[in-house]
Amino acid sequence: MIRRSDSGEEQRWHAAKRDLGGTPSGFYAWCKRPESARATRERHLKVLVQASFDASKQRYGSLRIHEDLLEQHERVSRKRVMRLMQEVAPIWF
């Protein structure tokens, strides 16, 4: 993702415009927009997946991690757990 920062802001805007199209005002409005509910949930689930994976000494697969999350009353699909595990611990997948 492209996020606004002090260094190279102009270059990022031109890269975003070239790749995605759009206007400067749209780009800066996007930078100020709060994080979406889905992104917040993804970040939360990544923390839980990582914690469960580490607690198992990095031995559990997606099936057991999924079961751990269900025991914690987290409603999440196994496919989503698999994808999150690939992002959190890509060495294993």
TAJO-V96705 format. One record per residue. RES is the residue in one letter. SS is DSSP state (~ for helix, > for strand, _ for the rest). Layout:
res->(RES	RES)
ss->(SS	SS)
This chain:
res->(M	I	R	R	S	D	S	G	E	E	Q	R	W	H	A	A	K	R	D	L	G	G	T	P	S	G	F	Y	A	W	C	K	R	P	E	S	A	R	A	T	R	E	R	H	L	K	V	L	V	Q	A	S	F	D	A	S	K	Q	R	Y	G	S	L	R	I	H	E	D	L	L	E	Q	H	E	R	V	S	R	K	R	V	M	R	L	M	Q	E	V	A	P	I	W	F)
ss->(_	_	_	_	_	_	_	_	~	~	~	~	~	~	~	~	~	~	~	~	_	_	_	~	~	~	~	~	~	~	~	~	_	_	_	_	~	~	~	~	~	~	~	~	~	~	~	~	~	~	~	~	~	~	~	_	_	_	_	_	_	~	~	~	~	~	~	~	~	~	~	_	_	_	_	_	_	~	~	~	~	~	~	~	~	~	~	~	_	~	~	~	_)
